[in-house]
Amino acid sequence: MTFSGGEPLLHKGFLTLTDELRKRRMKFCRMVTNLYHMTPELADELLAYNGEINSPDRRKCVFFKEGYYQRFLDIADKYGLYYDL
């Protein structure tokens, strides 16, 4: 299962969706996000799945505000999340 966007973390039922996946023994393996709305609770849920998070490629970050790429890395490191660039 892949969550992509818009921004998946904005979905009010995101934790309900991941709980339902777990109940149905479906694998959550990837999410495309900028991590802007990451919280400790969401990070714990993602870590429980050992999922992978994709961020826009550093070369494409020219479309974002200055510091975007470093902010993504800082958030991922803060919560111990695996990411693929």
QUIQUIHU-V48508 format. One record per helix or strand of 2 or more residues. SS is the DSSP state (hx for helix, st for strand). FROM is the first residue (numbers start at 1). LEN is the number of residues. If there is no record, write none. Layout:
SS,FROM,LEN
SS,FROM,LEN
This chain:
st,2,2
hx,8,3
hx,14,10
st,30,3
hx,40,10
st,52,3
hx,58,6
hx,68,12
st,83,2
